[in-house]
Each structure stands twice: as C-alpha cells, then as structure tokens.
Amino acid sequence: MVHNKHKYLHTKHWWDGLALAYALVILAALLRIWPLQVLGMKIPWVTFYPAVMITALYGGLYSGIIASILSCLVIYFLWPFFGPLPIIAETADWIGMTVFFLNCMMISGIAEAMLRARLRAFIAKNEADKANKSKSVFLANMSHELRTPLNAILGFTRLTKKSEGATDSIRANMDIVIRSGEHLLNLINNVLDISKIESGTLKLEEKSVDINFLLREVHSLLSIRAEEKGIVCSLSIHPDVPRFVIVDPGKLHQILLNLVGNAIKFTVAGTVKIRANAVRNGTPDALRLRFEVEDTGVGIPSKDHGKIFEPFFQISQQEIKEAGTGLGLAIGRQYAELMGGEILVHSDEGKGSLFYFEIPVRESSDTSELPMVIQGRMTGVVHEINGQKILIVEDEPVNRLLLRNILAPMRYDIREASNGKEGVAIADAWGPDLIFMDIRMPVMNGKDAARLLKSAEKTKNITIVALTAHALEEERQQILAAGCNDVISKPYHENNIYEILAKYLKAQFVFEQSEAEPKKNIFIAQTLDQLPSDLIADLYDAATLLDANACAAVIERIHLINADVAGQLHGLIAEYEFKQILDAITTLRSKGEL
C-alpha cells in the first residue's frame, strides 16, 4: 500500500514537472521578446538556463530533458520573434546549443539524484516511523499483558501480608514476593521509559507538589533496603526549600529513586545521605532546587564517569551481586535534562560517590493535589458509608476479586460487571456513586463505556476511575478525554484505592501504627544525640508547646552545628510530627544519654 502511494505520488510529480517545463520555457521566451529584446541574438541560452534548472529541480531528469528540448526548439524555430537574424547560423552556434544541452543534462541528472535521495529519505523516515509505532504498540501490549497478572500477584500478596493471621515468617516470605514483583515492574517501566525517550514522545507533566512528602516517600521506600544491609540512610531538607513547588513529580521521583537505589546498591557499609537545598541566584523568581545523593560505597573510576549514563552500561569489575539493567542513570539523565537540569557526579574508586543535580521550579500555594498520608494497615473508617455504591467493571475475575477484597472492610454496596456494555446497563439501572472501570475489555471497552455514561443525562455525574495496565501518557490523555475522572495504573497499591475513595467519596480512614515507626524514633534519637544538651532541651520545650515557630527557631540554631539533623527536624515540624521529636528526646533521657 505504501509502495503504491509512492508510485502514485511519483507519477503525479512527473506530470506536474512536464506542465512546469512548458510554462517556464514559454515564460523565458516571452521575457526574451520583452523586456530582454535589446539583447537581440546575443547569449540566447542564458535566458533559458533558469527555466531548465527550476524545472529539473522540481521534476527531475525527465522534466529537465523536456525543458532543454523545448528551449532548443523555441530558439531554433522562433528566432524571428527574437531578432532579424537567425540565432543558429554557423558551426559555433551549433556548438553553443550542444554545450547548452549537455549542461542542462548534467543539471537534470544532479537534480534527479537529489530528488531520489529525498524520496529514499522520505520512504526511510516513513518506514522508521512505522517501525517505531509498531515497537510502541508492541511494548504497550506487552506492558499490558505483564502488568495485568502483576496486579493480582502484588495485590493479593500485600493483602496476605497485612492480614491479621499472618505470622512473621509469612510476612517475610510475602516481602520477598513483593520486592521481586516490584523489581520486575521497575524493569518494565525502564524499558517503556527508554522507548519514549528514543521516540521523542517524552513530555513534562508539571503540577503542584509537596516536595517534603515526595522526598520522605523516596526515603521511606528505600530506607528499609538500607537497614537490611546495615546502612544508615538519612534525609536532610534545608529550611529554605519551599514546601510546595510546581514540578513534574513523577520524573523527579524516578530520578531520586534511581540515584538513591544505586547508592544503596553499591554501598557495602556506611551511609547514604539524601540532601535537598534551595538556590535562588539573587532573584526571588529564579528558584532552583538542588538534590544530592552521597554514599560511602565502592566509588566509580574516573574513566567511567561519562559511560555510566549510557544505556545498559554497567561497571563490570565491581563485585556487586544485586541485579540491574543499566538503564536507571540513562533515564535519570534524560529526565533531568527535560526538566532543565543535568546530573553530575564526583567519585573516586573506593571513596564513595556524590551525584547531584539542580532543576528550576516555581513556588506554589496550591495544595489540592496533595496525596493522602497513609501509614500501616487500614483498620476502619471514621464515618459511616451511608449506602454509598461502587461498581467494579473488569473482565478479569481475579482482578475483580482483588478490588472487592480491598473494598470489603469499608462495607460499600458493591456490584460487578465483566465488560463495558454490562457496566453501562448496571450503572443506568443502579446509579452507583463511583465506578472502577477497566479499559481493555471484550464486547465494549472502558473508554467507549465512559463516553456513553458521560453523554447520558442520568449517568453523567457518576465518578469514573479508569484502571489500565497501559503506562503510556498518550493512553492516559485519551482515557481522560473519554470522560473518566481519574486514572489508576496497574499494578496498583491498595493505597491508590484509598486515595481515590478519600478524594471522590470523602472517605476518612483509620490506619494502625506503622511497624517502622519505632525504628524511625530510634534513628531520630541517634541523630539528636549529636547535639548539645541545651539545644535539645529548648527543642523539647518548644515541641511540648506544639509551637512550630519556636521549633523552627531552635532548628535554625541546630543548622549551624549539623545541617543534616536540622533538615530532618525541619521536615518533621513541617508535618507537625511533634510527637516523634518528643518520643526521641524521651528515649535519650530514659537511657541517661542527656
């Protein structure tokens, strides 16, 4: 089909070139008659050279030959219109015509070569675009096929781990399954990210973000891995860092995860430090955030500093047993450049590494998109559900069961449908408050079902949350354009479901204390132990009064002595975690260390 299209275009181009040859030769003849009649019989060929060149450049060899022949015929037969004497009158004139014709042939040949090169480039570009599109479709389909079972594997594993009857041994085994599943998910995401980078479809998705929450989430996700290796992973947020900024949270989150994950991976003993600072460069509007990840790991040879950002490159001589793809730094660099920054590294072999980057941001006061802070297992709801109805539209029975199990403790009125057509019929008759809508389904897909529901007066106000195993941004935009209010990507965490219920159904949940909380208090106590007793006493007094301003004043004094500790304390005060500070100081006093 593509070949036939090119053949049609080539034929049309040839006929257009022929028409252009006639038109330009006639125009050249008319110009010779007037206003160039003063030239008489002198240099007749110069007048027709432009006509032949333009025709050849447009139509190629055959059009140039036709223009050349037409020019010779016009000059030979229509000379009476140009002057009183014949233009071709002696041998020298014939030689001039021959030279003119040969030059025109060379010009036409060169023009033909240029046109063929352009055509080959055009065909190659179309083939490359077609191949790239096929690759994107293939990766999207493979992503869907892998994410769908991963959703069930990770979902039921987390539910089993958090069940009341789970023993410590079962929870440990579930942790292994979860980590392995998340590692596989990370591999899938990396391949998709590299594909988007190569195809040039990578775009920024900026919105208002709680930067303190984002940093603490990264720290929380990876500090468990650090503890398992006996590594101290600390987070320091400078007081000058504004809490709310406009930035692409997904890409910043991924950069930090990759950098901190690598730091923990290549550190056998010691520390991994995460630091965030604000750089204003003299003007209030020129705000840049600087992020640093420093470790005491094996370090990187100077000859490999440039290579580590190449896709799939791994330092082979380092004896690190943890698996990796070699894509994290390559993706991080592309993300940082897209956000207006650059990841740099200082490292010596055997002496640890420091990775850092700065990105421009804008301060924001919009807190509407802040995520719900969730700790531990959900144990109940604050208010009664009052008959709120939820419809699950999902073709996979296992995924329907998973979502029903997540929702079961909240005692919503729940119904199920196995395809979009069935979901539309139930929604029209039953009137649910919220629909969890799978996108890829038989009979009728989720996007078509959403369009039908949003176009009907009776169902247009129902909240529709799409569930999709596709991870490409184009798919997300199409889903939202179809009428869905929100999108959750598979495999999803139960916390994603809680956030949706809190956002659209105003649900309020009760969570049990996180198991990691005592360790966090111990770690804070260990860091506070580095401070003078008078500062700790002042901090305790300020925290007892729940006075954030008084605490901030003490933290400013602490910052002069230990910036890392000050950063941690500032983050706790920003979240009004006075109890953690008081518990940490109480722990120190109970041990007689104050």
C-alpha positions in Angstrom: 0.0 0.0 0.0 2.9 2.4 0.9 4.7 1.4 -2.4 1.5 2.2 -4.5 1.1 5.5 -2.7 4.7 6.4 -3.5 4.2 5.3 -7.2 1.1 7.5 -7.4 3.0 10.5 -6.0 5.9 9.9 -8.3 3.6 9.8 -11.4 1.8 12.9 -10.3 5.1 14.7 -9.7 6.2 13.8 -13.3 3.1 15.3 -14.9 3.5 18.4 -12.8 7.1 18.7 -13.9 6.0 18.4 -17.5 3.5 21.2 -17.1 6.1 23.3 -15.3 8.6 22.7 -18.2 6.1 24.1 -20.8 5.2 27.0 -18.6 8.7 28.1 -17.7 10.1 27.8 -21.3 7.2 29.9 -22.6 7.8 32.4 -19.9 11.6 32.5 -20.8 10.6 33.1 -24.5 8.2 35.9 -23.6 10.9 37.5 -21.4 13.3 37.3 -24.4 10.8 39.1 -26.6 10.2 41.7 -23.9 11.8 43.2 -21.9 15.0 41.5 -23.0 14.5 42.2 -26.7 17.5 44.6 -26.5 19.8 41.5 -26.3 18.9 40.6 -29.9 20.8 37.4 -30.9 23.4 37.7 -28.0 23.7 35.0 -25.4 20.3 33.4 -26.1 21.0 30.3 -23.9 21.4 32.3 -20.7 17.7 33.2 -20.8 16.6 29.6 -20.8 19.1 28.2 -18.2 16.9 29.3 -15.2 13.8 27.7 -16.8 15.6 24.3 -17.2 17.2 24.5 -13.7 13.9 25.2 -11.9 12.1 22.5 -13.9 14.8 19.9 -13.2 15.0 20.7 -9.5 11.2 20.2 -9.2 10.6 17.3 -11.7 14.0 15.6 -12.0 15.8 14.2 -15.1 12.9 13.7 -17.5 11.3 17.1 -16.8 14.8 18.8 -17.2 15.3 17.0 -20.6 11.9 18.1 -21.8 12.6 21.7 -20.7 16.0 21.5 -22.5 14.5 20.2 -25.8 11.7 22.8 -25.7 14.3 25.5 -25.1 16.3 24.4 -28.2 13.2 24.1 -30.3 12.0 27.6 -29.3 15.4 29.1 -30.1 15.7 27.3 -33.4 12.2 27.8 -34.8 11.0 31.0 -33.2 14.1 33.2 -33.8 12.2 35.7 -35.9 10.5 36.8 -32.7 13.8 37.5 -31.1 15.7 39.3 -33.8 16.1 39.9 -37.6 18.8 37.3 -38.0 18.8 33.5 -37.3 20.3 32.5 -33.9 21.7 29.2 -35.3 23.6 30.4 -38.3 27.0 28.8 -38.2 29.0 26.0 -36.6 29.8 27.9 -33.5 26.1 28.4 -32.9 25.5 24.6 -33.1 28.4 24.1 -30.7 26.8 26.6 -28.3 23.5 24.7 -28.5 25.2 21.4 -27.8 27.1 22.8 -24.8 23.8 24.3 -23.6 22.0 20.9 -24.0 24.8 18.9 -22.3 24.9 21.4 -19.4 21.2 21.0 -19.0 21.6 17.2 -19.0 24.1 17.4 -16.2 21.9 19.8 -14.2 18.9 17.5 -14.7 21.0 14.4 -13.7 22.1 16.1 -10.5 18.5 17.3 -9.8 17.3 13.7 -10.3 19.9 12.3 -7.9 18.7 14.9 -5.3 15.1 14.0 -5.8 15.8 10.3 -5.5 17.8 10.9 -2.3 14.9 12.9 -0.9 12.4 10.2 -1.9 14.6 7.5 -0.3 14.9 9.6 2.9 11.1 10.1 2.9 10.5 6.4 2.5 13.1 5.5 5.1 11.5 8.0 7.5 8.1 6.5 6.9 9.4 3.0 7.5 11.2 4.2 10.6 8.1 5.8 11.9 6.1 2.7 11.1 8.7 0.5 12.9 8.8 2.9 15.8 5.0 2.9 16.1 5.0 -0.9 15.8 7.6 -1.1 18.6 5.5 1.3 20.8 2.4 -0.8 20.2 4.3 -4.0 20.9 5.7 -2.6 24.2 2.3 -1.2 25.2 0.7 -4.6 24.6 3.5 -6.4 26.4 3.2 -3.9 29.3 -0.5 -4.6 29.5 0.0 -8.4 29.4 2.7 -8.3 32.1 1.0 -5.7 34.4 -2.3 -7.5 34.5 -1.0 -10.6 36.3 1.4 -8.4 38.3 -1.6 -6.5 39.6 -3.1 -9.7 41.0 0.3 -11.1 42.3 1.3 -7.9 44.2 -2.2 -7.1 45.3 -3.0 -10.4 46.9 0.5 -10.6 48.3 0.1 -7.3 50.1 -3.3 -8.3 51.4 -1.9 -11.6 52.7 1.0 -9.8 54.4 -1.4 -7.3 56.1 -3.9 -9.9 57.2 -4.3 -10.4 60.9 -3.5 -14.1 60.9 -0.2 -13.6 59.0 2.9 -14.8 61.0 6.3 -13.2 60.9 7.5 -16.0 58.7 4.7 -15.5 56.2 5.2 -11.7 56.2 8.9 -12.2 55.5 8.1 -14.5 52.6 5.5 -12.0 51.3 8.1 -9.3 51.4 10.3 -11.3 49.1 7.5 -11.8 46.6 6.6 -8.1 46.8 10.2 -7.0 46.2 10.6 -9.4 43.3 7.4 -8.2 41.7 8.3 -4.6 42.2 11.7 -5.3 40.6 10.0 -6.8 37.6 7.7 -3.8 37.4 10.7 -1.5 37.5 12.3 -3.3 34.6 9.0 -2.9 32.6 8.9 0.8 33.4 12.6 1.3 32.4 12.1 -0.3 29.0 9.0 1.9 28.4 10.8 5.0 29.5 13.7 4.3 27.2 11.3 3.7 24.3 9.6 7.0 25.0 13.0 8.8 25.1 14.0 7.2 21.8 10.7 8.1 20.1 10.9 11.7 21.3 7.4 11.5 23.0 8.7 12.3 26.5 6.9 15.3 27.9 6.8 17.2 31.2 3.7 16.8 33.4 4.0 19.6 35.9 1.7 20.2 38.9 1.8 21.5 42.5 3.8 19.0 44.7 4.6 18.8 48.4 8.3 18.4 47.9 8.8 17.3 51.6 6.3 14.5 51.1 8.0 13.4 47.9 11.4 13.3 49.4 10.2 11.5 52.5 8.4 9.0 50.3 11.6 8.2 48.5 13.5 7.9 51.8 10.8 5.7 53.3 10.7 3.4 50.2 14.4 2.7 50.2 15.4 3.1 53.9 14.2 -0.5 54.5 16.7 -1.8 51.9 19.4 0.2 53.6 18.5 -1.1 57.1 18.7 -4.7 55.7 22.3 -4.0 54.6 23.2 -2.3 57.9 23.5 1.1 56.1 22.2 4.4 57.6 20.1 6.3 55.1 19.4 9.9 56.1 17.3 12.7 54.6 18.1 16.4 55.0 15.8 19.1 53.8 17.2 22.6 54.2 14.7 25.1 55.8 15.0 27.3 52.7 13.3 24.6 50.5 9.7 25.7 49.9 7.2 23.0 50.8 5.0 23.4 47.7 6.5 23.7 44.2 5.4 23.2 40.6 7.4 20.4 39.1 7.0 17.1 37.3 6.6 14.8 40.4 6.8 11.5 38.5 10.1 12.2 36.8 11.7 13.8 39.9 10.5 10.8 42.0 12.1 8.4 39.4 15.4 10.3 39.3 15.7 10.2 43.1 14.7 6.6 43.3 17.3 5.6 40.7 20.1 7.6 42.4 19.3 6.5 46.0 18.7 2.9 44.9 22.1 2.9 43.2 23.8 4.4 46.2 22.4 1.7 48.5 23.2 -1.0 45.9 26.9 0.0 45.7 27.4 0.7 49.4 28.5 -2.3 51.5 28.8 -0.3 54.8 28.5 3.2 56.0 25.9 5.9 55.0 23.7 7.1 52.2 22.7 10.8 52.5 19.9 12.5 50.6 20.0 16.3 50.7 17.8 19.0 49.3 18.7 22.7 49.1 17.2 25.8 47.5 19.3 28.0 45.2 17.8 31.4 44.4 20.6 33.0 42.4 19.8 36.5 43.6 16.2 36.9 42.4 13.0 35.5 44.0 11.8 34.1 40.8 15.0 32.3 39.8 14.4 29.4 42.2 16.3 26.1 41.7 16.2 23.0 43.8 19.5 21.2 44.3 19.3 17.5 45.1 22.3 15.5 46.3 22.8 11.8 46.9 26.1 10.9 48.6 27.3 7.4 49.7 30.4 5.7 51.2 30.3 2.9 48.6 32.7 1.4 46.2 33.0 4.6 44.1 33.4 4.9 40.3 36.7 5.0 38.3 37.2 8.4 36.7 37.4 6.8 33.2 33.8 5.6 33.6 32.2 8.9 34.7 30.9 9.5 31.2 30.0 6.0 30.4 27.7 5.3 33.4 25.0 7.5 31.8 24.9 5.3 28.7 22.0 2.8 28.4 22.9 -0.7 29.6 26.4 0.2 30.7 27.5 -1.5 33.9 30.8 -1.4 35.7 31.9 -5.0 35.3 34.8 -5.1 37.7 32.7 -4.2 40.7 31.6 -7.3 42.7 28.0 -6.3 43.4 25.6 -9.2 43.4 22.4 -7.2 43.1 20.7 -7.3 39.7 20.4 -4.2 37.5 19.6 -3.3 33.9 22.0 -0.3 33.5 19.1 1.9 32.5 18.5 3.9 35.7 21.1 6.6 35.2 20.4 6.9 31.5 16.8 7.5 32.2 17.6 9.9 35.1 19.9 12.0 32.9 17.2 12.4 30.2 14.6 13.3 32.8 16.9 15.8 34.4 17.7 17.5 31.1 14.0 17.6 30.2 13.3 19.4 33.5 16.1 21.9 32.8 18.9 20.4 34.8 21.9 18.0 34.5 23.0 15.1 36.7 26.7 15.4 37.6 29.0 13.1 39.6 32.0 13.4 41.8 33.5 10.0 42.6 36.8 8.2 43.1 37.2 4.4 43.2 36.9 3.1 46.7 35.9 6.5 48.2 32.2 6.7 47.6 30.2 8.9 45.2 28.2 12.1 45.1 25.5 12.5 42.5 23.8 15.9 42.3 21.5 18.0 40.0 19.6 21.3 40.0 16.2 21.9 38.4 14.3 25.2 38.1 10.9 25.2 39.9 8.2 27.7 40.8 6.7 28.1 44.3 3.1 27.1 44.6 0.4 27.6 47.2 -2.0 25.1 45.6 -2.4 22.0 47.9 -5.4 20.5 46.1 -3.3 17.7 44.6 -1.6 16.6 47.8 -1.7 12.8 48.4 -3.2 11.3 51.5 -0.6 10.3 54.0 -1.0 6.6 54.7 0.9 4.6 57.4 0.4 0.9 58.3 -2.7 -1.2 57.7 -6.1 0.3 57.2 -8.3 -0.8 60.1 -11.5 1.1 59.6 -13.3 4.3 58.6 -14.0 7.4 60.6 -17.6 7.9 59.4 -20.4 5.6 58.2 -20.5 4.7 54.5 -24.3 5.5 54.4 -25.1 3.2 51.5 -22.5 4.5 49.0 -22.4 2.3 45.9 -19.4 1.2 43.9 -19.5 -0.6 40.6 -16.5 -2.7 39.5 -16.3 -3.1 35.7 -13.4 -5.6 35.0 -13.2 -8.6 32.6 -10.6 -10.5 34.7 -12.3 -12.3 37.6 -9.1 -12.3 39.7 -8.7 -8.6 39.5 -12.4 -8.1 40.3 -11.9 -10.3 43.4 -8.8 -8.3 44.4 -10.6 -5.0 44.2 -13.6 -6.4 46.1 -11.3 -7.6 48.9 -9.6 -4.2 49.2 -13.1 -2.5 49.4 -14.7 -5.2 51.7 -13.6 -3.8 55.1 -15.3 -0.5 54.2 -18.7 -2.1 53.7 -19.6 -0.3 50.5 -22.5 -1.6 48.4 -20.6 -3.3 45.6 -21.7 -4.8 42.3 -19.6 -6.2 39.4 -19.7 -6.3 35.6 -17.4 -8.2 33.2 -17.5 -5.8 30.3 -18.3 -2.2 29.4 -21.8 -2.9 27.9 -22.8 -4.8 31.0 -21.3 -2.0 33.2 -23.3 0.7 31.3 -26.6 -1.2 31.8 -26.0 -1.7 35.6 -24.9 1.9 36.1 -28.1 3.2 34.3 -30.4 1.0 36.4 -28.5 1.1 39.7 -26.9 4.6 39.8 -23.5 3.9 41.6 -21.6 6.8 43.2 -18.3 5.6 41.8 -17.2 3.2 39.0 -13.8 1.5 38.8 -13.6 0.9 35.0 -11.1 -1.4 33.4 -10.1 0.0 29.9 -9.3 -3.1 27.8 -12.4 -5.4 27.9 -14.4 -7.5 25.4 -17.8 -6.5 23.9 -17.2 -2.9 24.9 -14.0 -1.3 26.2 -13.8 1.1 29.1 -13.3 4.3 27.0 -16.5 3.7 25.0 -18.4 2.8 28.1 -17.2 6.0 29.8 -18.3 8.1 26.8 -21.8 6.5 26.9 -22.2 7.1 30.6 -21.0 10.8 30.4 -23.2 11.5 27.4 -26.4 10.3 29.2 -28.3 12.7 31.5 -29.0 10.0 34.1 -25.4 8.9 34.5 -23.2 11.9 33.5 -22.4 12.8 37.1 -21.1 9.4 38.2 -17.4 9.4 39.0 -15.5 7.0 36.8 -12.0 6.0 37.7 -10.1 4.1 35.0 -8.0 1.0 35.7 -5.4 0.5 33.0 -2.4 -1.7 32.5 -1.1 0.7 29.8 1.6 3.1 31.0 2.0 5.4 28.1 1.0 9.1 28.6 -1.0 9.2 25.3 -3.2 6.4 26.6 -3.8 8.4 29.9 -4.9 11.5 27.9 -7.2 9.5 25.7 -8.8 7.9 28.8 -9.4 11.3 30.5 -10.7 12.7 27.2 -13.3 9.9 27.1 -14.8 11.2 30.3 -13.0 9.3 33.1 -12.4 11.5 36.2 -9.1 9.8 37.1 -6.7 7.0 36.1 -5.0 4.3 38.2 -2.2 2.3 36.5 -1.9 -1.4 37.2 -0.4 -2.9 39.2 -2.0 -0.6 41.8 -1.4 -0.5 45.5 -4.4 -0.5 47.9 -3.3 2.9 49.0 -4.1 4.1 45.4 -7.7 2.9 46.0 -7.9 4.6 49.5 -6.7 7.9 47.9 -9.5 7.7 45.3 -12.1 7.0 47.9 -10.9 9.9 50.0 -10.8 12.2 47.1 -14.2 11.5 45.5 -16.3 9.8 48.2 -14.8 11.9 51.1 -13.9 8.7 53.0 -11.7 9.0 56.1 -9.7 6.0 57.2 -8.0 4.8 60.4 -4.6 3.2 60.0 -2.6 1.2 62.5 0.8 2.4 63.6 3.5 1.5 61.1 5.9 -1.2 62.2 8.8 1.0 61.0 7.8 3.9 63.4 9.8 2.7 66.4 12.9 2.3 64.3 12.4 5.8 63.0 12.2 7.2 66.5 15.4 5.3 67.4 17.1 6.8 64.4 16.0 10.3 65.3 17.2 9.8 68.8 20.6 8.7 67.5 20.9 11.8 65.4 19.7 14.1 68.2 22.4 12.6 70.4 25.0 14.5 68.3 23.6 17.9 69.6 24.4 19.9 72.7 22.0 19.2 75.6 20.9 22.9 75.9 19.6 22.8 72.3 17.8 19.5 72.9 16.2 21.0 76.0 15.0 24.1 74.1 13.7 21.8 71.3 11.8 19.7 73.8 10.2 22.7 75.4 9.1 24.1 72.0 7.7 20.7 70.9 5.9 20.3 74.1 4.0 23.6 73.4 3.3 22.4 69.8 4.8 25.7 68.7 6.1 25.3 65.1 7.7 28.8 65.1 9.6 28.2 68.3 10.8 24.8 67.0 11.9 26.4 63.7 13.9 29.0 65.7 15.7 26.2 67.6 16.3 24.2 64.4 18.0 27.3 62.8 20.5 27.2 65.7 20.9 23.4 65.2 21.6 24.1 61.5 24.7 26.0 62.3 26.1 22.8 64.0 24.6 19.9 62.0 22.7 20.6 58.7 21.7 17.0 58.3 19.9 16.8 61.7 18.4 20.2 61.1 17.0 19.1 57.8 15.3 16.0 59.3 13.8 18.1 62.2 12.6 20.7 59.8 10.8 18.0 57.8 9.1 16.7 61.0 8.0 20.1 62.0 6.6 20.8 58.5 4.4 17.7 59.1 3.6 18.7 62.7 5.2 15.5 63.9 5.9 16.9 67.4 5.3 13.5 69.0 8.2 11.9 67.1 10.6 14.6 68.4 9.3 14.3 71.9 9.5 10.5 71.8 13.1 10.6 70.5 14.2 13.0 73.3 12.4 10.9 75.9 14.2 7.8 74.6 17.6 9.6 75.0 16.7 10.7 78.5 15.5 7.2 79.5 18.9 5.9 78.5 20.6 8.5 80.6 22.3 10.0 77.5 21.1 13.5 78.2 
